[in-house]
């Protein structure tokens, strides 16, 4: 039997704090979502001024990154590359850049999704949050 890594409460708090710090440093009003490896929501934080819709988009991006085991940008690129039929893929709703998987020792243990600014900036915030774990 193998040992499985997972996100603990302290990890989730560290990710959220680091992601929030990155957003605030840049004066970006965003929503930050953190999910486990099954895409289940562990934390959601909507910063002051973040658009209401971002509270739906951030968890969707995180869920997509967790279930797909890759950055959500991959799906956006597939669609923008002309494969629009991918929009009908089941259970994948956040096919925009800004969802980033969390990987420890080659195991996917969760993901962070961010929404509210440019997609590249959303991804920057997600990666800053994940970096707090020093994986």
N, C-alpha and C positions, 0 to 999 in steps of 0.2 A: 504494500500500500504506500502511496506517495504522500508527502506532506504538502499541504496547499497553503500558500500565503493568502492573506485577506487584509482588507483595510479595517483598522481598529478606530474607535472613536477619536483617539488622540491624533491619528493620521488625518482623518477627515477635518478636524479642527485646524491642523497645521496647513493643510492644502487650502482651506477656505481663507485663513488669515493671510497667507502669502499671495493668493490670487487677489484678495481684496486690496492688499497693500499695493500690488502692481497697478490695479485699476485706479486707485486713488492717487497714486504718484503721477499718473498721466491724465488725471481729471476725466476719467471715463466712467459714465453711468451704465453699469451692466448688471446682468443677473448671472450668478455663478451656480452651477449644479454639479453635484458629485454623486456618482452612482457606483454600485458594486459591480462585480464581473458579470452579473446577470442583467445589468441595466436598471436595477432597483434603486430608487432615489434614497440617498443617505443624508444629503444636505442641499438646501436651496437658499440662496441669499440674493435678494434684489436690492441693490444699492439705491440710494436716493437719486431720483431723476431717471432711473432706468425705465424704458418703455414697458408698458404692461405686457405686450406680446412677448417680450424677452423672457418672461417667466414660463412660457410654454416652449419657446425655441431652445433655451439653454438645456433643459432636461432632455429634449429630443436629440440634440447634438450629442450629449453625453451617452445616452442610451445607444445611439447608432455606433459611436466609437467603441463602447463596451461589447455590444453584440457582434459587431463586425471585426473587432480586434485590430482596428486600424483607425487612423485619423479620418474624421468625417469628410475632410477635404477630398479624399480619394473618390468618394461617391459624387461629389460636386463636379470633379474633373471628368468623371465618366459621362455624366449627363451633359456637361458643357462640350464634351468631345463629340456629341451627336447621338449617344445612346440614350435617348429620352425614354425609351421603354423601361429603363431602370427605375423610373418614377413609380412603377407599379410593384416594385419589390415589397413583399409583405413585412410588416412590423418595423420598417425603417422609415422614420419620419424626419429626421434631422440631417438631411443630406447637404449641409452647408459647412464650410470651414468653421472651426471653432470647437469641435469635439476631439479630445485627445485621450488616447488610452493610457492607463497607468500600468507599467510593466516592471515586475521585480523578478530577477533571476530567470528571465524568459517566460514568466507566467503573467497573463493578463489578469489584474486584480481589481480593475475598475476603470473609471474614466471621469474626466472633467469636461463639462460643456459650458461655454460662455456665449452670451448674446447681448448686443446693445450698441456695439460700435462696428467698425469695419471688420470683416471676417478675419483678416490677418491679425488685427489687434485682439480679437476674441481669442484666437489661438495663442497669442503671446501671453495673455493673462492666464489661460489654462496651463500652459507650460511653466509659467512662473510658480503657479500653485503646486504643481507636481514636483518641481525642483526642490521644494521645501522638505521632501522626504529623503533627499540625498540618495536616490536609488542608483 
